[in-house]
Amino acid sequence: MFLIRLLHTINIKIMDTKELEKLPSKDGEIEKGTAHIIVELIEYEQNAVVSKSILKKTTGSINALSFASGEGLNEKTSPFDTYAQIIDGSAIIDIDGKSSRLHTGDGILIPAHKQSHIRPNGRFKLILTVIKSGYE
């Protein structure tokens, strides 16, 4: 009981079982029609990149990712447009050799067929939305 009071005092939110059940469902997606706090969908893990699927369709996907300090995504070229939005912390996103520093709330569109690299600037969380329609 003391620990729970202490956690509330230092403003750490404790989720009960009913709240946790509203998070990703058994098929890996968020329950439709239910509000959620986006930054709480995924937690940080030491020395790791964590990914959770929010929505996955043949025409695209939405994923939440968390990156421990020093972690990022390798340089790659995607055949699809991808929208990246920082939801906690900050990161550097390189697109075709041009760097942009993004902070919480910032987003950037990574065009299809352009080389990109997501580099860390401390630990951060982001949402990646991939749109597959319109490309063969």
LINFENSUL-V392590 format. One line per field, one symbol per residue. phi: phi as a letter, one per 20 degrees, with the letter a starting at -180 (. if undefined). burial: 1 if it has 24 or more other ideal C-beta (glycine too) atoms within 12 Angstrom, else 0. A space follows every 10 residues. Layout:
phi=???
burial=???
//
This chain:
phi=.gfffffffe mdfdeegfff fefgefendf ffmdfbegfe fbdecglbdd cceebccfeq bccdcccfgn ebdffbcdfc fcddcfdanb bddeclndec eddgnecbee fgmdfcbddf cnfbcbdddd defncd
burial=0000000000 0000000000 0011000011 0000010101 1101000010 1111100001 1111111000 1110000101 1111111111 1111100001 0100010101 0100011111 1011111111 100000
//
